[in-house]
Amino acid sequence: MNNIPDSFDKEQTMRIPNPFLTVALLLTLLAPPALAATEPGSAIKADEIKAEPFRDAKSVGSVKAGDPVQIVKRDGAWLQIASPKKGWVKMLSIRKGGAAATGASLTGVAALASGRAGTGKIVSTTGIRGLNEEELKNAKFDEKEVKTVESYTVSKGAAEKFAAQGKLKARQVPYLEQ
């Protein structure tokens, strides 16, 4: 005897998916961030691993030149790494990609990128904004912070005294021709 009412439409019923597929889908959606995709890299130079992406944050470890790292994400001038210890390292201390470069190959790349190949002098520049797009959109005027920054100004005399103590000399640098 069939208990299904006559108005029941088999076409409109929802199929129950395979339980293994359901479990796999749930595990994928609920996977912890630690399982998120990482990118390999290596330390170009020794640096501290910080707890947060700030210069004055607590140090939680260090990397040595050539140490392999797993890069999780970027925030301004900082890279979050998952290994050798979880934390934040300055972006300029890490090279993205596989094994660490040798000094010779790094020199060649830097020379090529700087346009100084063959001169024996390496000149590299990097521009880092430090603020991401969301932080710029959410920025608000803070008069107290502006006054704090303005309080750091010094007189010409104080600057000259500081330069003299550091044995710095004034130099005239000509403008580049247009």
Secondary structure, DSSP 8 states (H G I E B T S, - for coil): ---S-TT--GGGS-----HHHHHHHHHHHT--GGGS--EEEEESS-EEEESSSSTTS-EEEEE-TT-EEEEEEEETTEEEEEESSSEEEEGGGEEESSS---HHHHHHHHHHHHT-TTSS----------S-HHHHHT----HHHHHHHHTT---HHHHHHHHHHTT-----------
